[in-house]
């Protein structure tokens, strides 16, 4: 049973979270501050996972289930923390009546941290009078904030997972919100409610879905995250033109979202099998792989640029050896450290690391420009990333 003073406890913690977000500058818009103050996040996260302090014997992260029944204080405190709460792994809906610890796995649904949720709506320049399409309902918390600000009649939210949507719908309706909800693939938007003033995606796409351009009004804006099989990410706010094209600048920061399920990376097999077919003799690398793997904001940006150069490549590290594999063309590469350099071996029709090195060199020659200096142009035939000092962009696909 829930404690009798649950709502009092929740209101106190919600006020503290709102104050902290305001002090951090997240809630500069009074409309979004009022929404955060009003929406009870705990109603949308009855169960979630938090990482344990130590990994298991195989080195995997142990994710501990958290519910009010298991640990009321931990559950409510986490619900009102500025933290992303994982609610599902590998597309399997947990049994929250008898939840079990999760060892490893790929998160497939979550309640995004509140500061990022508010930032998304604010970055999309959503305000009263706008009709919005949200792609990725998730737990429904973000949807509730939009309903609180705009009114339920102007909010449409779609979710590919019917179980997730069912739980989100129950929480939304229980809190008095009644947006248009549907089970649908965000790749195709939602034609029955189009056209929209704003489209905001809480998942990432390899390319901008053409349906979203067609479903936005001229002058409307689309906020989404681009990603790919190298797990490079970039956020972009596109403005849709009257001819159906769109353009916008990349946004700074290190925000990443789970991939739309139809855009998730395919399995590529055993790295050793790919490496076995490479030439025995390699060459000295012009750039270290650490330039795209380091835990820095610049490396985060460079990984996205590398991904633009090799859109079908995947990367993994075995020991100290970095492996690249391209399931589309059959190309592969390894980058291996020696005493004083990195050695590159490449095979197949696309020289994967050579392409990435070309982008890294062009980036350095251009003065290492930030994300906000790159412009994305989207057409019916595809999308191109451009920069005035990097004439090699857009890069041709293999």
ABEGO torsion letter per residue (X at the ends): XBBAAAAAAAAAAAAAAAAAAAAAGAAABAAAAAAAAABBAAAABABBBBBBABBBAAGBBBBBBBBAAABAAAAAAAAABBBBBBABBGGBBBBAABBBBBBEEBBABBBBBAAAAAAAAAAAGBBBGBBBBBBGAEAGAAAAAAAAAAEAAABBBBBABAAAAAAAAAAAAAAGBBBBBBBBBAAAEBAAAOBBABBBBABBBABBBAAAAAABBBGBBBBBBBBBAAGBBBBBBBBBBAAGBBBBBBBBEBBBBBBBAAABBBBAEBAAAAAAABBABBBBBABBAAAAABBBAAAAAAAAAAAAABAABBBBBBEABBBBBBAAAGBBBBBBBBAABBBBBBBEABBAAAAAAAAAAAAAAAGGBBAAABBBBBBAAEBBBBBAABAAOBBBBX
